[in-house]
């Protein structure tokens, strides 16, 4: 089914100029009325972004309201002739990250769900940017199969060091001798904190808050939360996530664009190449291959001793900056050289899930699996260098704002333990079916009718919504408390950091907060204060750890910025100070971890992200502006944390993000 001329579809200020779409900086695109109702499964098209940076686009699908019910966001590289295939089955909300194809970047499905018969309108639009963008669209069609992926461009885009060839920037490595000299110099520098009053843990030795327990702990004093190091001194946690030299650059289908890849067999090929995780997403792309430019660059500098050299070098680099923590997903071989946080290797699941990754939490299976997952803590329960641990990261079900998980229980036709618990909850409250019918505006013959699938039961009446939110609180509390209690039995020495929520999409997510020692969120913003305030205002009386934040710019060699964008590398440094010191100044803030240690690969990591978000670039060179900013903040962080100094006040020059 081919779609008609684009000139009749323009929305939000888009115009056609010289056979190309000119999309305004505010975002523009085309209408797609054919998506409504039954029809072919795939929206296929070929898109070319005619710009010097990547661009994010959204398929926005509306159900009658002002806000879209579902958004499918995806990214495209500049000047790639990218064959895009969007599966309209994703509109049912079953998946968050479906995966990506050769020639496209990360795909994310936001929102809840919508049936195609409910669609009022649909649009394919560009995300807002710093300036207008030109785009070419070809072969727009609704079809029963995805269009075949194609080689997106000709010629080399990545040099021998992993750098993006079309751009130039200060600090770009020009030859191997330069890179090797830089890395060997970095490795030769001292490995020590620059502040003599810091403890070996990176705490403030002049601020002893309690008797040391031998482990990291917490204390509340004068209305302000603190972490303490094993000696009892104040500890504010600063460090990057993903301190690891790993195989992360996805190269299958892109090999012709890469310069001088080493052989896959023998040394060093066996340390440089790796397979994709088999269960990532559902987009067909067999034979996925990952490559590590970080390891390849290290190998050329240090030979077969590259791992030992890197471990010593990165710890020294971070300490000299004033970083005192290894954030999540860091190399476990570094644990003990610096304090660290980590996550359970596996969060308890059940064979049948209620919605996305929300398990059947009332089933014995969930409790049993929680006990099994907690066993992983045994090997670290006596480690004084472990600050605390997360139970998991960013549950996919919680990406849906205002999700009522009990709605999903009733929508699910499966006879789950959660459904049995919900029916018992309703029956205990109403006793008689007539009382339920009156309250919910339904005509059930018995409580057993709740076993049949019900679509969005919370919309039946105000009382139905009240009841289902009340039971959702029961389920979310069990979701958190059951694994937390299982973990505490195995490891009573370390603090539990909670769930690392992507954001607090609903107040129900703080239910059961008291089973944690520290509450955790990821917070991408210029200022974390509103997010920290929200946690506190929802009644959570705990220290709060920010597990992820970052800023990116386009002057550092990458085609995309990440989830917060600023004008330049200097502004990136300014943004770090503004953010981190505000986290330290907040009475609940006890740490913030930068995502991530190294820049992402310009053509995309395993899921297609390709952001300028590193403290170091892909050649392992530190960004000088960032290194200085991190150290300047570290030098005054404890005084800011204690309320003795005001936080850094210069806001960065922000731009619309280029991220997916």
C-alpha positions in Angstrom: 0.0 0.0 0.0 1.8 3.1 -1.2 1.0 6.4 0.4 0.2 9.6 -1.5 2.1 12.8 -2.2 3.9 14.4 0.8 2.7 17.9 -0.1 -0.8 17.1 1.2 0.5 15.8 4.5 2.7 18.6 5.9 2.2 19.5 9.6 3.7 21.9 12.2 5.4 24.2 9.7 7.1 21.7 7.4 7.6 22.9 3.8 8.9 21.3 0.7 11.9 22.9 -0.9 13.7 21.5 -3.9 12.2 18.0 -3.4 13.2 18.0 0.3 11.3 18.5 3.5 12.4 21.6 5.4 11.5 20.9 9.0 11.5 23.9 11.5 13.6 23.9 14.6 10.5 23.5 16.6 9.9 20.1 14.9 7.7 19.4 11.9 6.8 16.5 9.6 3.9 14.7 7.9 0.5 13.3 8.7 -0.1 9.6 8.3 -3.9 9.0 8.4 -3.6 5.6 6.8 -2.3 4.1 10.1 -5.8 4.2 11.6 -7.8 1.0 11.5 -6.9 -2.4 10.2 -4.2 -2.6 7.6 -0.6 -3.6 6.8 1.7 -4.1 9.8 4.8 -2.1 8.8 5.3 1.6 8.1 8.3 1.6 5.7 10.2 4.5 4.3 13.7 5.6 3.3 14.9 8.8 5.1 18.1 10.9 4.6 19.0 13.6 7.1 20.8 16.3 5.2 22.7 17.9 8.2 26.0 17.6 10.0 24.5 16.0 13.1 22.2 13.1 13.9 18.4 13.7 14.2 15.7 12.1 16.2 12.2 11.5 14.9 8.9 10.4 16.4 5.9 8.6 15.2 3.2 10.2 17.4 -0.1 8.4 17.6 -3.1 10.1 19.1 -6.4 8.8 20.5 -8.5 11.9 20.6 -6.7 13.9 23.4 -4.1 16.6 23.0 -1.2 14.4 24.0 -0.1 11.3 22.0 -1.0 8.0 23.5 2.1 6.3 22.0 5.4 7.7 20.7 7.9 5.6 18.8 11.1 7.6 18.8 14.1 6.7 16.6 17.4 8.2 15.5 19.1 8.6 12.2 22.7 9.4 11.3 23.5 12.4 9.1 23.6 11.6 5.3 22.7 7.9 5.8 20.1 6.7 3.3 18.4 4.8 6.0 15.7 2.2 5.3 13.3 2.7 8.2 10.7 0.0 9.2 8.4 0.7 12.1 6.3 -2.2 13.4 2.8 -1.0 14.2 2.4 -3.9 16.6 4.6 -1.9 18.9 1.5 0.3 19.5 0.1 -2.2 21.9 2.7 -1.2 24.5 4.3 -4.6 25.0 7.9 -3.4 24.5 10.0 -0.5 25.4 13.2 -1.1 23.4 12.5 -3.2 20.3 16.0 -2.9 18.8 17.3 -1.2 15.7 18.4 -2.1 12.1 21.5 -1.4 10.1 21.5 2.3 9.1 19.2 3.5 12.0 19.9 4.3 15.7 18.1 3.5 18.9 14.3 2.9 18.9 12.2 3.6 22.0 8.4 3.1 22.5 7.0 5.7 24.9 3.5 5.9 26.3 1.0 3.3 27.1 -0.9 1.5 24.2 -3.5 2.2 21.6 -5.6 0.0 19.3 -5.4 1.1 15.7 -9.2 1.5 15.6 -8.8 4.1 18.4 -6.4 6.3 16.5 -7.6 9.8 15.8 -4.4 11.0 14.0 -0.8 10.0 13.5 2.2 12.1 12.6 5.9 11.5 11.7 7.8 14.5 13.0 11.3 15.7 13.8 12.3 16.3 17.4 12.9 20.0 18.2 16.5 21.1 17.5 18.8 24.1 17.6 18.0 24.9 13.9 15.8 23.7 11.0 16.8 20.5 9.4 16.4 19.2 5.8 15.2 15.6 5.3 14.6 13.6 2.2 11.8 10.9 2.3 11.3 8.2 -0.3 9.3 5.1 -0.7 6.8 5.8 2.1 4.4 2.9 2.3 2.3 0.7 4.6 3.3 -2.9 3.8 2.9 -6.4 5.3 6.6 -7.0 5.6 9.5 -4.7 6.7 11.4 -3.1 3.9 14.9 -4.6 3.5 17.8 -2.9 5.3 20.4 -1.4 3.0 24.0 -0.2 3.3 23.3 3.3 4.4 26.3 5.1 2.7 29.6 4.6 0.8 33.0 5.4 2.1 34.8 5.4 5.5 33.2 7.1 8.5 35.4 5.8 11.4 39.2 6.0 11.5 41.6 3.4 13.0 41.1 4.8 16.5 37.3 4.8 16.5 36.9 8.5 15.8 34.3 10.0 13.5 36.0 11.0 10.3 33.5 13.7 9.0 34.2 16.0 12.0 37.3 17.6 13.3 37.8 19.0 16.9 40.5 20.0 19.3 42.2 16.9 20.7 41.3 14.6 17.9 44.1 12.0 17.6 46.0 12.3 14.3 48.2 9.2 14.5 49.1 6.2 16.6 52.3 7.7 18.0 50.3 10.6 19.4 47.7 8.3 21.0 50.3 5.9 22.5 52.3 8.7 24.0 49.2 10.3 25.6 48.0 7.0 27.1 51.5 6.1 28.5 51.7 9.5 30.0 48.3 9.2 31.7 49.3 5.8 33.0 52.5 7.2 34.6 50.7 9.8 36.7 50.1 9.4 40.4 47.1 7.6 41.7 45.9 9.6 44.7 43.2 12.0 45.7 44.3 15.6 45.3 42.9 16.6 48.7 45.1 15.6 51.7 42.1 15.7 54.2 40.2 13.0 52.3 40.2 9.5 53.8 41.3 6.5 51.8 37.6 6.0 50.9 37.2 9.5 49.5 35.3 10.8 52.6 36.0 14.1 54.3 38.4 13.2 57.2 37.6 16.6 58.9 33.9 15.7 59.2 33.5 12.7 61.4 29.8 12.1 61.9 29.6 8.8 63.7 31.7 5.9 64.9 32.9 3.9 62.0 31.1 0.6 61.4 33.6 -0.8 58.9 31.1 -0.3 56.2 29.4 2.6 54.4 26.4 3.8 56.3 24.1 6.8 56.7 23.1 9.4 59.2 20.6 12.3 59.4 21.9 15.4 61.2 20.2 18.8 61.5 17.6 17.9 58.9 20.2 16.8 56.3 21.1 13.3 55.2 24.7 12.1 54.8 26.4 8.9 53.8 29.4 8.0 55.9 32.5 6.0 54.9 33.7 3.0 56.9 35.6 5.2 59.3 32.4 7.3 60.0 33.4 10.4 58.0 31.1 12.3 55.7 30.9 10.8 52.2 29.4 12.4 49.1 29.5 9.9 46.2 30.9 11.2 42.9 31.9 9.0 40.0 31.1 7.7 36.5 29.0 4.8 35.5 30.4 2.1 33.1 34.0 2.4 34.2 34.9 -0.5 31.9 36.8 -1.1 28.6 34.3 -3.4 26.9 33.0 -4.5 23.5 30.2 -2.1 23.0 30.4 -0.7 19.4 28.0 -2.5 17.1 29.6 -3.0 13.8 27.7 -5.8 11.9 26.6 -4.4 8.6 28.8 -1.4 9.0 32.2 -2.9 8.4 32.8 -1.2 5.1 32.7 2.2 6.9 35.4 1.3 9.4 39.1 1.8 8.8 41.7 -0.9 9.4 39.8 -3.3 11.7 42.2 -6.0 13.1 41.7 -9.7 12.2 39.0 -11.5 14.3 41.1 -14.5 14.9 44.1 -14.7 17.3 45.6 -12.0 19.5 44.3 -9.4 19.9 41.1 -10.3 18.0 39.8 -12.6 20.8 39.6 -9.6 23.2 38.3 -7.1 20.7 35.2 -8.8 19.2 32.1 -10.1 20.9 28.6 -11.3 20.1 25.4 -9.4 20.7 23.2 -10.5 23.6 20.7 -12.8 22.0 17.6 -11.4 23.7 18.1 -7.7 23.0 14.9 -6.4 21.4 13.0 -8.1 18.7 14.2 -6.5 15.5 15.7 -9.0 13.1 19.4 -8.5 12.8 21.1 -11.9 13.1 24.8 -12.3 13.7 25.2 -9.1 15.7 28.9 -8.2 16.4 30.4 -5.9 18.9 33.9 -4.4 18.8 36.0 -2.5 21.4 37.9 0.5 20.2 38.9 1.2 23.8 40.6 -2.2 24.1 42.2 -1.8 20.7 43.6 1.6 21.6 44.9 0.2 24.9 46.4 -2.8 23.2 48.4 -0.6 20.8 49.7 1.4 23.8 50.5 -1.4 26.3 50.5 -4.7 24.4 49.3 -7.8 26.2 49.5 -6.1 29.5 46.8 -3.6 28.5 44.3 -4.7 31.1 46.6 -4.2 34.1 47.8 -0.9 32.6 44.2 0.3 32.1 43.1 -0.6 35.6 45.9 1.3 37.1 45.5 4.2 34.7 41.7 4.7 35.1 41.8 4.6 38.9 44.5 7.2 38.9 42.7 9.4 36.4 39.5 9.3 38.4 41.2 9.9 41.7 43.2 12.9 40.4 39.9 14.4 39.2 38.4 14.0 42.7 36.0 11.2 41.8 35.6 8.8 44.8 33.1 6.2 43.4 32.8 3.7 40.7 29.2 3.9 39.4 27.0 1.1 38.2 28.1 -1.4 35.5 31.8 -0.8 36.3 34.5 -3.4 35.9 34.5 -5.6 39.1 38.2 -6.0 38.9 38.4 -2.3 40.0 36.4 -3.0 43.1 38.6 -2.4 46.1 40.8 0.1 44.4 38.0 2.6 44.9 34.6 2.5 46.6 31.9 1.2 44.3 28.2 0.6 43.8 26.8 -2.3 42.0 23.5 -4.0 41.1 22.0 -7.4 41.6 23.2 -9.5 38.6 19.6 -10.5 38.1 16.3 -9.2 39.4 13.7 -11.8 40.3 11.2 -12.5 37.4 8.4 -14.9 36.8 7.6 -17.0 33.8 4.5 -14.9 33.1 4.7 -11.2 33.5 1.7 -8.9 34.1 3.0 -6.0 31.9 6.4 -5.8 30.3 8.8 -6.8 33.0 6.4 -6.5 36.0 6.4 -10.0 37.5 3.5 -12.0 39.1 4.7 -10.6 42.5 2.1 -12.5 44.6 3.2 -15.9 43.3 5.5 -18.2 45.3 7.7 -18.2 42.2 8.5 -14.5 42.7 9.5 -15.1 46.3 11.6 -18.1 45.4 13.4 -16.3 42.6 14.0 -13.3 44.9 15.8 -15.6 47.3 17.8 -17.1 44.5 18.8 -13.7 43.1 19.9 -12.5 46.6 22.5 -15.3 46.8 24.7 -13.3 44.5 25.4 -10.9 47.4 27.2 -13.6 49.4 30.6 -12.9 47.8 30.5 -9.2 48.6 28.7 -9.1 51.9 31.9 -8.5 53.9 33.5 -6.0 51.4 34.1 -2.6 53.1 34.6 -1.0 49.6 31.1 -1.6 48.5 29.0 1.5 49.2 25.6 0.0 48.5 23.8 -1.8 45.8 20.8 -1.3 43.5 18.1 -4.0 43.2 17.8 -3.1 39.5 17.8 -0.3 36.9 14.9 1.5 35.3 12.0 -1.1 35.3 10.5 -0.9 31.8 6.9 -1.1 33.2 7.5 2.2 35.1 8.2 4.2 31.9 4.4 4.5 31.4 3.2 7.6 33.2 0.3 7.1 35.6 0.3 3.3 34.9 -2.2 1.5 37.2 -0.7 -2.0 37.3 -3.9 -3.4 38.6 -5.5 -2.4 35.3 -3.0 -4.6 33.6 -3.8 -7.5 36.0 -7.4 -7.3 34.9 -6.6 -6.9 31.3 -4.4 -10.0 31.3 -6.4 -13.1 30.5 -3.9 -15.3 32.5 -5.0 -16.7 35.9 -2.2 -15.0 37.8 -1.6 -14.9 41.5 -1.9 -11.1 41.3 -5.4 -11.5 39.8 -6.4 -14.0 42.5 -5.2 -11.5 45.1 -7.0 -8.6 43.4 -10.3 -10.5 43.3 -9.9 -11.4 47.0 -9.2 -7.8 47.8 -12.3 -6.6 46.0 -14.5 -9.3 47.5 -13.3 -8.5 51.0 -14.1 -4.8 50.5 -17.6 -5.2 48.9 -18.8 -8.6 50.2 -21.8 -8.5 47.9 -21.6 -8.4 44.1 -24.4 -5.8 44.0 -22.3 -3.4 46.0 -19.4 -3.8 43.5 -21.8 -3.3 40.5 -23.1 -0.1 42.0 -19.6 1.3 42.8 -18.0 0.3 39.5 -21.0 0.9 37.2 -20.9 -2.7 36.0 -23.3 -5.7 35.8 -21.3 -8.6 37.1 -23.1 -11.8 38.1 -20.4 -12.8 40.5 -16.9 -11.8 41.6 -15.7 -14.5 39.3 -16.5 -12.2 36.4 -13.3 -10.3 37.3 -11.4 -13.3 36.0 -12.4 -12.3 32.4 -10.2 -9.7 30.7 -11.3 -6.1 31.3 -9.8 -3.3 29.3 -8.8 -0.3 31.5 -11.1 -1.2 34.3 -10.0 2.0 36.2 -12.0 4.1 33.7 -15.3 2.4 34.7 -15.9 4.8 37.6 -14.1 7.0 40.1 -14.5 4.2 42.7 -13.0 1.6 40.4 -10.0 3.8 39.8 -9.6 4.3 43.6 -9.8 0.6 44.3 -7.4 -0.3 41.5 -4.9 2.3 42.6 -5.1 1.0 46.2 -4.4 -2.6 45.0 -1.6 -1.3 42.7 0.1 0.1 45.9 -0.1 -3.4 47.3 1.6 -4.9 44.2 4.3 -2.2 43.9 5.1 -2.6 47.6 5.5 -6.4 47.2 7.6 -5.8 44.0 10.1 -3.9 46.1 9.9 -5.4 49.6 10.1 -9.1 48.7 13.6 -8.8 47.0 14.8 -6.2 49.5 14.1 -8.5 52.4 15.6 -11.5 50.7 18.8 -9.5 50.0 19.0 -8.2 53.6 19.0 -11.7 54.9 22.0 -12.5 52.8 23.8 -9.2 53.3 23.0 -7.3 56.4 26.1 -5.1 56.1 25.4 -3.0 53.0 22.8 -0.4 52.2 20.1 -1.1 49.6 19.8 1.6 47.0 16.4 0.8 45.6 15.3 0.6 42.0 17.1 3.4 40.1 13.8 4.7 38.6 14.1 6.5 35.3 11.8 9.1 36.8 8.9 9.0 39.3 6.2 8.4 36.7 3.6 8.0 39.4 3.5 8.5 43.2 2.9 4.8 43.6 6.5 4.2 42.8 7.5 5.4 46.3 5.3 2.8 47.9 7.5 0.6 50.2 10.3 3.2 50.3 11.0 2.2 53.9 12.4 -1.2 52.8 15.4 0.7 51.3 18.3 2.5 52.9 18.7 5.0 50.1 16.2 6.0 47.4 17.6 6.2 43.9 16.6 7.9 40.7 18.1 8.7 37.4 17.7 12.3 36.6 18.5 14.0 33.3 18.0 17.7 33.8 20.0 20.9 34.1 19.1 21.1 37.8 18.3 18.0 39.9 16.6 20.0 42.7 13.0 19.6 41.4 13.4 15.8 41.2 14.9 15.6 44.6 12.2 17.8 46.0 9.5 15.5 44.5 10.9 12.4 46.2 11.0 14.2 49.5 7.5 15.8 49.0 6.1 12.3 48.4 7.0 11.4 51.9 10.3 9.6 51.4 12.5 10.3 54.3 15.7 8.8 53.0 19.0 10.0 51.4 18.7 10.1 47.6 21.3 8.9 45.2 21.2 10.0 41.5 22.3 7.0 39.5 22.6 8.8 36.1 23.0 12.3 34.6 25.0 13.7 31.8 25.5 16.5 29.3 26.7 16.3 25.7 27.7 18.7 22.9 28.4 18.5 19.2 31.9 20.0 19.2 33.5 16.8 20.6 33.4 14.5 17.6 30.0 12.7 18.1 26.9 13.2 16.0 24.5 13.2 19.0 24.5 14.9 22.4 22.7 12.6 24.8 19.7 13.4 27.0 20.8 16.8 28.0 22.6 19.0 25.4 24.7 22.1 25.8 26.6 24.4 23.4 30.2 23.3 23.8 32.7 21.3 25.9 33.2 24.4 28.1 29.4 24.5 28.7 29.5 20.7 29.4 32.0 21.4 32.2 29.9 24.2 33.6 26.8 22.0 33.5 28.5 19.3 35.5 29.4 21.8 38.3 25.9 23.4 38.3 24.2 20.0 38.5 26.5 18.2 40.9 26.8 21.0 43.4 23.0 21.4 43.5 22.7 17.7 44.3 25.2 18.2 47.1 23.4 21.2 48.4 20.0 19.4 48.7 19.2 18.1 52.2 18.5 14.6 50.7 21.2 14.5 48.1 24.1 12.1 48.9 25.6 11.5 45.5 25.3 11.7 41.7 26.9 9.4 39.2 27.8 10.7 35.7 26.7 8.5 32.8 29.2 7.4 31.5 33.0 7.1 31.7 33.8 6.9 27.9 32.0 8.4 24.9 29.8 6.1 22.9 30.7 4.8 19.5 29.8 7.4 16.8 27.8 4.8 14.8 26.1 3.4 17.8 26.6 1.0 20.8 24.7 -2.2 21.1 21.3 -0.4 21.1 22.2 2.4 18.7 23.0 5.2 21.2 25.9 7.4 20.0 26.3 10.3 22.4 29.1 12.6 23.5 28.7 11.8 27.2 32.1 10.6 28.3 34.6 12.1 30.7 37.0 10.5 28.2 36.7 10.1 24.5 37.0 6.8 22.6 40.8 7.1 22.5 40.7 7.3 26.4 41.8 10.9 26.3 40.2 12.9 29.2 38.2 16.0 28.2 40.3 18.7 29.9 37.4 21.0 30.6 35.4 18.2 32.3 38.4 17.0 34.3 39.0 20.5 35.7 35.3 20.9 36.5 35.0 17.6 38.3 38.1 18.5 40.4 36.8 22.0 41.2 33.5 20.6 42.4 35.1 17.8 44.4 37.3 20.3 46.2 34.2 22.1 47.6 31.6 19.4 47.5 31.7 18.6 51.3 31.4 22.3 52.3 28.4 22.6 49.9 27.0 19.3 51.2 27.2 20.7 54.8 25.5 23.9 53.8 28.6 26.0 54.4 29.1 27.1 50.8 26.6 28.0 48.2 26.6 25.8 45.0 28.1 26.8 41.7 25.7 29.3 40.2 26.6 29.6 36.5 24.0 27.9 34.4 25.1 26.3 31.1 23.9 27.4 27.7 21.5 24.5 27.0 20.3 23.3 23.6 17.5 20.8 22.6 18.9 17.3 22.9 19.8 15.1 20.1 19.0 11.7 21.6 16.7 8.7 21.2 
